[in-house]
Amino acid sequence: MKAVILAGGKGTRLAEYTREIPKPMLKVGPWPILEHQVRLLKQYNITDIIILVNYLKESIIDHFGKGEKLGVKISYFEEPSPLGTVGGIKEIENILTEDFIVVYGDVMVNMDLNRLITFHKEKKSQCTLVLHPNDHPLDSDLVNIDTSGRITAFYPKPHDPGEYFKNLVNAGLYIFSPLILSFIKKGIKADFGRDIFPDIFSQLRMYGYNTSEYLKDMGTPDRWDEVSNDFTSGKTGRKSFGNNQKAIFLDRDGVLNIEQSFIHKPEDLKLYDFTARSVKKINASDFLSIVITNQSVIARNLCTIEELETIHNKLETELGQSRAKLDAIYYCPHHPDSGFPEENPEFKTDCECRKPKPGLFLKAAGDYNIDLSQSFMIGDSERDILAGKNAGCTTIGVMSGYGIKKTSILPDYFFKNLEEAVDFIIDEPYANEFKFIFNKFSRSGKKPFVIALAGNAKAGKSNFARWMQKQFSRSGYNSLIMELDHWIVPEETRKESGNVYDRFQVNLLEEDIKNFFKGKGIHRAGYAHHPERESNMVNYQLGKQDVIIFEGIVALSIHSIKNNADMKIFLEPGEKVRKQRFVDYYLWREKELPDIERLFEKRKADEYQLIEKESKLADFIINVNSL
């Protein structure tokens, strides 16, 4: 297969840099961007390359010659005058007798070309466009595809501000059959996206290959800087589907947008104010942002597939206005229950794609080469958490939407909302602290290594304990978390005038921990944090664990824990963070704000001041000011 690189443009938006050098010869790292493209083609055994040149062509020809140094064969065609993205290809149609690849010379590309070529052949496509979501869809040519990937519409910029569009952008890399040449007029300056594709997509088998791999034009100074930084950081290499990817899977309703039952009109979808910046933060990371959502509105006949797509187009359009993007949206239109007169029987089926089944996760993993074990699922319902666990992902519950209230399956982590969850995943706020903990564990040689993790309520102990557990596991060590909240006195039997120690069954806890270290199992009803949750039995047994983590407010108050602890840790949030978390937690528990304020003032006296004194017993105090 031949490759054609379009490198004749002047690069007017980079005028300050391209007065003496053509845009494709601007360097990204050690090489011009054009050399990155040639090296990529060579990597996939595409060695017959034609470069179309015009502006300052000598620097390109002098640099590459005939391509021997890079192990390829390069020839050149000089456009007599600039012919856009189209005209030069028409001029060399006599040598384009088989399917060929076209690359824009100002696009930094790192993608698995074998997957692209396989897609093109399997679809029997006559014209395949590489498509991707980007963070500036408002000034990009947009494309629409059907479920098979066939292109159904083109929307050249500028777009009608009153319409919603799918964020699917022509990325500037194609595979063409020679048939396309018959639609191009010789000697006429034209652009594929504006002048050719919109007129021929219904006449050819034209498909869109949707990918989240690295394709970014560097046509402005800001984008050139961004591409250069991505190359330096290694991001351009990591994004190729030749490497395993990782994703943050997102439920839609209650996570990205305000929960409203059975949204079936675009006007009903309202994003949270933190949604765009959270998704944008995912975009800046190595994670893909992928929505996995059950949409039984189709099976219920509340809207059509086309109307659901419009709702999703609104979601993508509004995110795009804030320069955020979703890499993909997967939805299940089915519902297993049937027998209602208004239903759509076509979609009333027990499918494999409806959460809590992991079908959509597995589909996404195949499409994007995702390592599910390195990925996360953020959701607001039990079925989200079950689906994430069934897919092998780390799960995160949020208080927004349904809030994981009615559930017997708990997520790995629990946060206020999407923003807190994304910050935790990407920032890894405890990474440095864990290095200190792990070094002490490694040097001790003791097994089990016992950690007492204490701190006032809402300090983030549970999330930190689970995060430590996962870090130990990644290093090959087995750990057990014992949650001391399971010894909390039931709310209905507590003393109104009691303090924090009265809220725990301290004597029973002391006895149980002593027995635990003697090898006796602990079996008791667990504490349900929300009134709508049912209590589950918990079982703790000392075995071959490498690490035991005692996590709870009173972890440094219990003698049988203190006396066995090899490391004592105290989490200490600032007053502002502590109060905000306290308010959020009890709002989630559906208490009224005046009652929460009174309870907070009470806790300051009967808990916070008492537990704060125990920080003096800690070997390591971690200040918590954000999460």
C-alpha positions as CSV (number, residue, x, y, z in Angstrom):
1,M,0.0,0.0,0.0
2,K,1.3,3.4,-1.0
3,A,1.1,6.5,1.2
4,V,0.6,10.1,0.1
5,I,1.6,12.9,2.5
6,L,0.2,16.4,1.8
7,A,3.1,18.7,2.6
8,G,2.6,21.7,0.2
9,G,0.7,24.1,2.5
10,K,2.2,27.4,3.7
11,G,1.0,27.3,7.3
12,T,-0.3,30.8,7.5
13,R,-1.4,30.4,11.2
14,L,2.2,29.6,12.1
15,A,3.5,32.5,10.0
16,E,6.1,33.6,12.6
17,Y,7.7,30.1,12.4
18,T,7.2,29.2,8.8
19,R,8.8,32.1,6.9
20,E,11.9,30.1,6.2
21,I,10.7,26.5,6.8
22,P,7.5,24.7,5.7
23,K,5.1,23.7,8.4
24,P,5.7,20.0,8.1
25,M,9.4,20.5,8.9
26,L,8.7,22.1,12.3
27,K,10.3,19.9,14.9
28,V,8.5,17.9,17.6
29,G,11.2,16.5,19.8
30,P,14.2,15.5,17.7
31,W,12.5,15.2,14.3
32,P,10.3,17.3,12.0
33,I,6.7,16.3,12.2
34,L,7.0,14.9,8.7
35,E,9.7,12.5,9.8
36,H,7.5,11.3,12.6
37,Q,4.9,10.4,9.9
38,V,7.5,8.6,7.7
39,R,8.8,6.6,10.7
40,L,5.2,5.6,11.6
41,L,4.5,4.4,8.1
42,K,7.8,2.5,8.0
43,Q,6.8,0.8,11.4
44,Y,3.8,-0.7,9.7
45,N,5.7,-1.7,6.5
46,I,4.3,1.1,4.4
47,T,7.5,2.1,2.6
48,D,6.4,3.5,-0.8
49,I,5.8,7.1,0.1
50,I,4.9,10.1,-2.1
51,I,5.2,13.6,-0.6
52,L,3.3,16.4,-2.3
53,V,5.3,19.6,-2.0
54,N,5.1,23.3,-2.9
55,Y,6.0,25.9,-0.4
56,L,9.8,25.8,0.5
57,K,10.0,22.3,-0.9
58,E,13.8,22.3,-1.0
59,S,14.1,21.9,2.8
60,I,11.8,18.8,2.7
61,I,13.7,17.2,-0.3
62,D,17.1,18.0,1.2
63,H,16.1,16.4,4.5
64,F,14.6,13.2,3.2
65,G,16.2,12.6,-0.2
66,K,15.0,9.3,-1.6
67,G,14.3,8.0,1.9
68,E,17.2,5.4,2.1
69,K,18.3,6.6,5.5
70,L,14.8,5.8,7.0
71,G,14.5,2.5,5.1
72,V,11.7,3.8,2.8
73,K,11.3,4.9,-0.9
74,I,10.3,8.5,-1.1
75,S,9.3,10.3,-4.3
76,Y,8.0,13.9,-4.7
77,F,5.4,15.7,-6.7
78,E,5.5,19.5,-6.9
79,E,2.2,21.1,-7.2
80,P,2.4,23.8,-9.8
81,S,0.3,26.0,-7.5
82,P,-1.3,25.2,-4.1
83,L,-4.1,22.8,-4.7
84,G,-5.5,22.4,-1.2
85,T,-5.9,18.9,0.2
86,V,-7.3,17.5,-3.1
87,G,-5.8,18.8,-6.3
88,G,-2.3,17.3,-5.9
89,I,-3.6,13.8,-5.5
90,K,-5.6,14.1,-8.8
91,E,-2.3,15.1,-10.5
92,I,-0.7,11.7,-9.6
93,E,-3.7,9.5,-10.2
94,N,-1.8,7.5,-12.8
95,I,0.4,5.9,-10.1
96,L,-2.4,5.4,-7.5
97,T,-3.8,2.2,-8.9
98,E,-4.5,0.5,-5.6
99,D,-5.9,1.5,-2.2
100,F,-3.6,4.1,-0.6
101,I,-3.2,6.1,2.6
102,V,-3.3,9.9,2.8
103,V,-1.9,11.8,5.6
104,Y,-2.0,15.6,6.2
105,G,1.5,16.8,6.7
106,D,0.7,19.0,9.8
107,V,-0.9,16.2,11.9
108,M,1.1,14.5,14.6
109,V,0.0,10.8,14.4
110,N,0.7,7.8,16.5
111,M,-1.8,5.1,15.9
112,D,-2.0,1.4,15.1
113,L,-2.2,1.4,11.3
114,N,-2.8,-2.3,11.1
115,R,-6.1,-1.9,13.0
116,L,-7.1,0.9,10.6
117,I,-6.2,-1.2,7.5
118,T,-8.1,-4.2,8.8
119,F,-11.2,-2.1,9.5
120,H,-11.0,-0.7,5.9
121,K,-10.7,-4.2,4.4
122,E,-13.4,-5.8,6.6
123,K,-15.9,-3.1,5.7
124,K,-15.0,-3.3,2.0
125,S,-14.7,0.4,2.3
126,Q,-13.9,2.6,-0.7
127,C,-13.1,5.6,1.4
128,T,-12.2,5.3,5.1
129,L,-11.8,8.5,7.2
130,V,-10.0,8.4,10.5
131,L,-12.3,10.1,12.9
132,H,-11.9,11.2,16.6
133,P,-13.5,13.4,19.2
134,N,-11.4,16.5,19.9
135,D,-11.4,19.3,22.4
136,H,-12.3,22.0,19.8
137,P,-15.3,20.5,17.8
138,L,-16.9,24.0,17.4
139,D,-14.2,24.9,14.8
140,S,-13.8,21.5,13.3
141,D,-15.5,19.6,10.4
142,L,-17.9,17.1,12.0
143,V,-19.1,13.7,10.7
144,N,-21.9,11.4,11.6
145,I,-21.8,7.6,11.3
146,D,-24.3,4.8,11.8
147,T,-23.9,1.8,14.1
148,S,-21.8,0.0,11.4
149,G,-19.5,2.9,11.0
150,R,-20.8,4.0,7.7
151,I,-20.8,7.8,7.2
152,T,-24.2,9.3,7.0
153,A,-23.6,13.1,7.1
154,F,-21.0,15.8,7.0
155,Y,-21.2,19.1,8.9
156,P,-18.4,21.5,7.7
157,K,-17.6,24.4,10.0
158,P,-19.1,26.8,10.9
159,H,-21.9,24.9,12.6
160,D,-25.4,26.1,13.3
161,P,-25.3,27.2,16.9
162,G,-28.9,26.1,17.4
163,E,-28.1,22.4,16.6
164,Y,-26.4,19.6,18.5
165,F,-23.7,17.6,16.9
166,K,-21.8,14.5,17.7
167,N,-18.2,15.3,18.5
168,L,-16.7,13.2,15.7
169,V,-14.0,15.1,13.8
170,N,-12.3,14.4,10.5
171,A,-8.7,13.8,11.7
172,G,-6.8,14.2,8.4
173,L,-5.8,10.6,7.7
174,Y,-7.6,8.5,5.1
175,I,-7.5,5.2,3.1
176,F,-8.8,5.7,-0.4
177,S,-9.7,3.4,-3.2
178,P,-8.7,4.8,-6.6
179,L,-12.4,5.2,-7.3
180,I,-12.4,8.5,-5.3
181,L,-10.2,10.0,-8.0
182,S,-13.1,10.1,-10.4
183,F,-14.9,12.6,-8.2
184,I,-12.0,15.1,-8.2
185,K,-11.5,17.7,-10.9
186,K,-7.9,18.2,-12.2
187,G,-6.2,21.5,-11.5
188,I,-8.9,22.8,-9.2
189,K,-8.0,23.8,-5.6
190,A,-10.3,22.0,-3.2
191,D,-10.6,20.6,0.3
192,F,-11.7,17.0,1.0
193,G,-13.8,17.9,4.1
194,R,-15.5,21.0,2.6
195,D,-15.7,20.2,-1.1
196,I,-15.5,16.5,-1.8
197,F,-16.8,14.3,1.1
198,P,-20.1,16.0,1.6
199,D,-21.0,15.4,-2.0
200,I,-19.9,11.8,-2.4
201,F,-20.6,9.9,0.9
202,S,-23.9,8.6,-0.5
203,Q,-22.2,7.4,-3.7
204,L,-19.3,5.4,-2.3
205,R,-18.9,2.9,0.5
206,M,-17.5,5.5,2.9
207,Y,-16.8,4.5,6.5
208,G,-15.5,6.3,9.6
209,Y,-12.8,4.6,11.7
210,N,-13.4,6.2,15.2
211,T,-10.3,6.2,17.4
212,S,-9.0,7.9,20.5
213,E,-5.3,7.4,19.5
214,Y,-3.0,10.4,19.1
215,L,-3.9,12.5,16.1
216,K,-3.5,16.3,16.6
217,D,-2.9,19.0,14.1
218,M,-0.2,21.4,15.1
219,G,-1.5,24.3,12.9
220,T,-1.4,27.0,15.6
221,P,1.4,28.0,18.0
222,D,-0.6,26.7,21.0
223,R,-1.3,23.3,19.4
224,W,2.4,23.0,18.3
225,D,3.4,23.6,21.9
226,E,0.8,21.0,23.1
227,V,2.0,18.4,20.7
228,S,5.6,19.0,21.7
229,N,4.8,18.7,25.4
230,D,2.8,15.5,24.7
231,F,5.8,14.0,22.8
232,T,8.2,14.9,25.6
233,S,6.0,13.4,28.2
234,G,5.6,10.2,26.2
235,K,1.8,10.7,25.8
236,T,2.0,10.5,22.0
237,G,3.4,7.0,22.3
238,R,1.2,5.7,25.0
239,K,-2.0,6.6,23.1
240,S,-1.4,4.2,20.3
241,F,-3.6,1.1,20.3
242,G,-0.4,-0.8,19.9
243,N,-0.3,-0.3,23.7
244,N,-3.0,-1.2,26.3
245,Q,-5.2,1.7,27.2
246,K,-7.0,2.5,30.4
247,A,-10.3,4.2,30.8
248,I,-12.5,6.0,33.3
249,F,-16.0,4.6,32.6
250,L,-18.8,7.0,33.5
251,D,-22.5,6.4,34.1
252,R,-24.5,9.1,32.6
253,D,-27.6,10.1,34.6
254,G,-26.6,11.1,38.2
255,V,-22.9,11.3,37.4
256,L,-22.6,13.6,34.4
257,N,-26.0,15.2,34.4
258,I,-28.7,15.7,37.0
259,E,-30.7,12.5,37.6
260,Q,-34.2,12.7,36.1
261,S,-36.0,9.5,35.5
262,F,-36.2,8.4,31.8
263,I,-34.7,11.5,30.1
264,H,-36.2,11.3,26.6
265,K,-35.9,15.0,25.4
266,P,-32.7,17.0,25.0
267,E,-34.0,19.8,27.1
268,D,-34.2,17.4,30.1
269,L,-30.5,16.8,30.1
270,K,-28.7,19.3,32.4
271,L,-25.1,18.9,33.2
272,Y,-23.6,19.5,36.7
273,D,-21.5,22.5,36.9
274,F,-18.4,20.4,37.5
275,T,-19.0,17.9,34.7
276,A,-17.1,19.7,31.9
277,R,-14.0,20.5,34.0
278,S,-13.9,16.9,35.3
279,V,-14.1,15.4,31.8
280,K,-11.5,17.9,30.6
281,K,-9.2,16.7,33.4
282,I,-9.7,13.1,32.2
283,N,-8.8,14.2,28.7
284,A,-5.5,15.7,29.9
285,S,-4.6,12.4,31.5
286,D,-3.8,9.0,30.0
287,F,-7.3,7.8,30.7
288,L,-10.1,7.5,28.1
289,S,-13.4,9.0,29.0
290,I,-16.1,6.5,28.1
291,V,-19.8,6.6,29.0
292,I,-21.6,3.3,29.7
293,T,-25.3,3.9,30.3
294,N,-28.6,1.9,30.4
295,Q,-31.2,3.7,28.3
296,S,-34.4,1.8,28.5
297,V,-36.2,4.8,27.2
298,I,-35.9,3.0,23.9
299,A,-37.5,-0.2,25.1
300,R,-40.1,1.8,26.9
301,N,-40.9,3.6,23.6
302,L,-40.4,7.0,25.2
303,C,-38.1,8.0,22.3
304,T,-36.4,6.6,19.2
305,I,-32.8,5.8,18.7
306,E,-32.4,9.0,16.7
307,E,-33.9,11.0,19.5
308,L,-31.5,9.4,22.0
309,E,-28.6,10.2,19.7
310,T,-29.8,13.9,19.7
311,I,-29.7,13.9,23.5
312,H,-26.1,12.5,23.4
313,N,-25.2,15.1,20.8
314,K,-26.4,17.7,23.2
315,L,-24.1,16.2,25.9
316,E,-21.1,16.2,23.5
317,T,-21.9,19.7,22.2
318,E,-22.1,21.3,25.7
319,L,-18.9,19.5,26.7
320,G,-17.2,20.7,23.5
321,Q,-18.1,24.3,24.4
322,S,-15.8,23.9,27.4
323,R,-13.2,22.1,25.4
324,A,-14.0,18.7,26.9
325,K,-14.7,15.5,25.1
326,L,-16.0,12.0,25.6
327,D,-14.0,9.3,23.7
328,A,-17.1,7.2,23.3
329,I,-20.7,6.7,24.5
330,Y,-22.0,3.1,24.7
331,Y,-25.7,2.6,25.6
332,C,-28.0,-0.3,26.1
333,P,-31.5,0.3,24.7
334,H,-33.0,-2.8,26.1
335,H,-35.1,-3.8,29.1
336,P,-35.8,-7.4,30.1
337,D,-39.4,-7.0,31.3
338,S,-42.1,-7.2,28.7
339,G,-45.9,-7.2,28.5
340,F,-46.6,-3.4,28.6
341,P,-48.9,-2.1,25.8
342,E,-46.7,1.0,25.1
343,E,-43.4,-0.9,24.9
344,N,-41.2,-1.3,21.9
345,P,-41.0,-5.2,21.6
346,E,-37.9,-5.1,19.5
347,F,-35.9,-4.0,22.5
348,K,-37.6,-6.0,25.2
349,T,-35.0,-8.6,25.7
350,D,-32.6,-10.0,28.3
351,C,-29.4,-8.7,26.6
352,E,-25.7,-8.9,27.5
353,C,-25.2,-5.2,27.3
354,R,-27.5,-4.0,30.1
355,K,-25.7,-3.2,33.4
356,P,-25.0,-4.9,35.7
357,K,-23.8,-7.2,32.9
358,P,-20.4,-6.2,31.6
359,G,-21.1,-6.5,27.9
360,L,-20.6,-2.8,27.0
361,F,-17.3,-2.7,29.0
362,L,-16.1,-5.7,27.0
363,K,-17.2,-4.1,23.7
364,A,-15.3,-0.9,24.6
365,A,-12.2,-2.9,25.7
366,G,-12.1,-4.6,22.3
367,D,-12.7,-1.4,20.4
368,Y,-10.1,0.6,22.3
369,N,-7.6,-2.1,23.5
370,I,-8.5,-1.3,27.1
371,D,-6.9,-3.1,30.1
372,L,-10.0,-3.3,32.3
373,S,-7.9,-4.1,35.4
374,Q,-6.3,-0.7,35.1
375,S,-9.6,1.1,34.6
376,F,-12.3,2.7,36.8
377,M,-16.1,2.8,36.8
378,I,-17.8,5.8,38.4
379,G,-21.5,5.4,39.1
380,D,-24.4,6.3,41.4
381,S,-26.3,3.0,41.6
382,E,-25.7,-0.6,42.6
383,R,-26.0,-1.8,39.0
384,D,-23.1,0.5,38.1
385,I,-20.9,-0.9,40.8
386,L,-21.8,-4.5,40.0
387,A,-21.1,-3.9,36.3
388,G,-17.8,-2.4,37.1
389,K,-16.8,-5.3,39.3
390,N,-18.1,-7.8,36.8
391,A,-15.9,-6.1,34.2
392,G,-12.8,-6.2,36.5
393,C,-12.6,-2.5,37.0
394,T,-12.0,-0.5,40.2
395,T,-15.3,1.0,41.2
396,I,-16.2,4.4,42.6
397,G,-19.6,5.4,43.9
398,V,-20.8,9.0,44.2
399,M,-23.3,10.7,46.4
400,S,-25.0,12.5,43.4
401,G,-27.9,11.0,41.6
402,Y,-29.1,7.8,43.3
403,G,-26.1,8.0,45.6
404,I,-25.4,4.3,46.0
405,K,-28.0,4.3,48.8
406,K,-30.0,1.1,48.2
407,T,-27.2,-1.4,47.8
408,S,-25.6,-4.5,49.3
409,I,-22.6,-4.2,47.0
410,L,-20.2,-1.4,48.1
411,P,-17.8,0.4,45.7
412,D,-14.1,0.4,46.2
413,Y,-14.2,4.1,46.9
414,F,-16.9,6.6,47.7
415,F,-16.9,10.3,46.9
416,K,-19.2,13.3,46.8
417,N,-19.3,13.6,43.0
418,L,-17.6,13.1,39.7
419,E,-15.1,15.9,40.4
420,E,-13.8,14.4,43.6
421,A,-13.6,11.0,42.1
422,V,-11.6,12.2,39.0
423,D,-9.3,14.2,41.2
424,F,-8.6,11.1,43.3
425,I,-7.9,8.9,40.3
426,I,-5.7,11.3,38.4
427,D,-3.9,13.2,41.2
428,E,-3.2,10.1,43.4
429,P,-3.0,12.5,46.4
430,Y,-1.5,9.9,48.8
431,A,1.2,8.6,46.5
432,N,4.1,10.3,48.4
433,E,2.7,9.3,51.8
434,F,2.4,5.7,50.7
435,K,6.0,5.6,49.6
436,F,6.9,6.4,53.2
437,I,4.5,3.7,54.6
438,F,5.7,1.1,52.1
439,N,9.4,1.7,52.9
440,K,8.8,1.2,56.6
441,F,6.8,-1.9,55.8
442,S,9.6,-3.3,53.6
443,R,12.3,-2.5,56.1
444,S,10.4,-4.1,59.0
445,G,10.4,-7.6,57.6
446,K,7.4,-8.2,59.9
447,K,4.3,-10.1,58.8
448,P,1.6,-9.2,59.3
449,F,2.6,-5.6,59.4
450,V,-0.1,-3.8,61.4
451,I,-1.3,-0.3,60.6
452,A,-3.6,1.7,62.8
453,L,-5.3,4.4,60.7
454,A,-7.2,6.9,62.8
455,G,-8.6,10.4,62.4
456,N,-11.9,12.3,63.0
457,A,-15.0,11.5,61.1
458,K,-14.9,12.4,57.4
459,A,-11.1,12.6,57.2
460,G,-11.1,10.1,54.3
461,K,-9.8,7.1,56.2
462,S,-11.9,4.5,54.3
463,N,-10.8,5.7,50.9
464,F,-7.2,5.9,52.0
465,A,-7.2,2.4,53.5
466,R,-8.6,0.9,50.3
467,W,-6.1,2.9,48.2
468,M,-3.3,1.5,50.4
469,Q,-4.7,-2.0,50.0
470,K,-4.6,-1.7,46.2
471,Q,-1.1,-0.4,46.3
472,F,0.1,-3.2,48.4
473,S,-1.7,-5.6,46.1
474,R,0.1,-4.2,43.0
475,S,3.4,-4.9,44.8
476,G,2.3,-8.5,45.4
477,Y,1.3,-8.2,49.0
478,N,-2.0,-9.4,50.6
479,S,-3.7,-7.0,53.0
480,L,-6.9,-7.0,55.2
481,I,-8.8,-3.9,56.2
482,M,-10.8,-4.1,59.4
483,E,-13.3,-1.3,59.5
484,L,-14.0,-0.3,63.0
485,D,-17.3,1.4,62.0
486,H,-18.8,-2.1,62.3
487,W,-18.6,-1.7,66.1
488,I,-20.6,1.5,66.1
489,V,-23.6,1.4,68.5
490,P,-26.9,1.4,66.5
491,E,-28.2,4.9,66.4
492,E,-31.5,4.1,68.0
493,T,-29.7,2.8,71.2
494,R,-27.1,5.4,71.7
495,K,-26.9,7.8,74.6
496,E,-27.9,11.3,73.6
497,S,-25.4,12.7,76.0
498,G,-22.5,10.3,75.2
499,N,-19.2,11.1,73.5
500,V,-17.4,9.4,70.6
501,Y,-16.3,6.5,72.8
502,D,-19.9,5.9,73.8
503,R,-20.8,5.6,70.1
504,F,-18.6,2.6,69.7
505,Q,-18.8,-0.8,71.5
506,V,-15.4,-0.3,72.9
507,N,-15.3,-3.2,75.3
508,L,-16.5,-5.6,72.6
509,L,-14.1,-4.2,70.1
510,E,-11.2,-4.7,72.6
511,E,-12.2,-8.3,73.2
512,D,-12.7,-9.0,69.5
513,I,-9.3,-7.7,68.5
514,K,-7.6,-9.7,71.2
515,N,-9.3,-12.8,69.9
516,F,-8.5,-11.9,66.3
517,F,-4.8,-11.9,67.1
518,K,-5.2,-15.2,68.8
519,G,-6.5,-16.6,65.5
520,K,-10.2,-16.6,66.3
521,G,-12.6,-15.4,63.6
522,I,-14.8,-12.3,63.9
523,H,-18.4,-12.6,62.6
524,R,-20.8,-9.7,63.1
525,A,-23.5,-7.6,61.5
526,G,-21.8,-4.7,59.6
527,Y,-22.6,-1.1,59.9
528,A,-24.8,0.3,57.1
529,H,-23.9,4.0,56.5
530,H,-27.2,4.9,54.9
531,P,-30.7,4.2,56.4
532,E,-31.8,2.7,53.1
533,R,-29.0,0.1,53.1
534,E,-29.3,-3.3,54.6
535,S,-26.6,-4.5,57.0
536,N,-24.3,-7.2,55.7
537,M,-22.4,-9.7,57.8
538,V,-18.7,-9.1,58.0
539,N,-16.1,-11.8,58.6
540,Y,-12.5,-11.2,59.7
541,Q,-9.9,-13.9,60.1
542,L,-6.2,-13.7,60.7
543,G,-4.4,-15.7,58.0
544,K,-1.5,-15.3,55.7
545,Q,-2.0,-11.6,55.3
546,D,1.1,-9.4,54.8
547,V,-0.6,-6.3,56.1
548,I,-3.5,-5.7,58.5
549,I,-5.1,-2.2,58.4
550,F,-7.3,-1.2,61.3
551,E,-9.3,1.8,60.0
552,G,-11.6,3.9,62.1
553,I,-12.1,7.0,64.3
554,V,-11.0,5.0,67.5
555,A,-8.1,3.1,65.9
556,L,-5.7,4.8,68.3
557,S,-8.0,4.5,71.3
558,I,-8.2,0.7,71.4
559,H,-5.3,-0.8,73.4
560,S,-5.3,-4.1,71.6
561,I,-4.8,-2.2,68.3
562,K,-2.2,0.3,69.7
563,N,-0.1,-2.4,71.3
564,N,0.1,-4.4,68.1
565,A,0.5,-1.6,65.6
566,D,3.8,-1.3,63.7
567,M,2.7,2.1,62.3
568,K,0.2,4.6,63.6
569,I,-1.3,7.0,61.1
570,F,-3.6,10.0,61.7
571,L,-5.5,11.8,59.0
572,E,-6.1,15.4,59.8
573,P,-8.4,17.5,57.6
574,G,-8.6,21.3,58.1
575,E,-11.7,22.6,59.7
576,K,-13.2,23.9,56.4
577,V,-12.7,20.5,54.6
578,R,-14.0,18.6,57.6
579,K,-17.2,20.6,57.9
580,Q,-18.0,20.5,54.2
581,R,-17.6,16.7,54.2
582,F,-19.7,16.4,57.3
583,V,-22.5,18.5,55.7
584,D,-22.3,16.5,52.4
585,Y,-22.4,13.2,54.2
586,Y,-25.5,14.0,56.3
587,L,-27.2,15.6,53.3
588,W,-26.6,12.3,51.5
589,R,-28.2,10.6,54.6
590,E,-31.2,12.9,54.0
591,K,-30.9,15.0,57.2
592,E,-32.1,18.6,57.2
593,L,-29.4,21.3,57.1
594,P,-30.3,22.9,60.5
595,D,-30.1,19.5,62.1
596,I,-26.7,18.9,60.5
597,E,-25.4,22.2,61.8
598,R,-26.4,21.3,65.3
599,L,-24.9,17.8,65.0
600,F,-21.6,19.3,63.8
601,E,-21.3,21.6,66.8
602,K,-22.0,18.7,69.1
603,R,-19.4,16.6,67.4
604,K,-16.8,19.3,67.7
605,A,-17.2,19.0,71.5
606,D,-17.8,15.3,72.0
607,E,-15.6,13.8,69.3
608,Y,-13.2,16.1,67.4
609,Q,-11.4,17.5,70.4
610,L,-11.1,14.1,72.0
611,I,-9.8,12.3,68.9
612,E,-7.5,15.2,68.0
613,K,-5.5,14.5,71.1
614,E,-4.8,11.0,69.9
615,S,-2.8,12.4,66.9
616,K,0.1,12.8,69.4
617,L,0.3,9.0,69.4
618,A,0.7,8.8,65.6
619,D,4.0,8.0,63.9
620,F,2.8,9.8,60.8
621,I,0.2,12.7,60.5
622,I,-1.2,13.2,57.0
623,N,-2.8,16.6,56.4
624,V,-5.9,16.4,54.2
625,N,-6.9,19.7,52.7
626,S,-8.7,18.7,49.5
627,L,-9.9,15.1,49.2
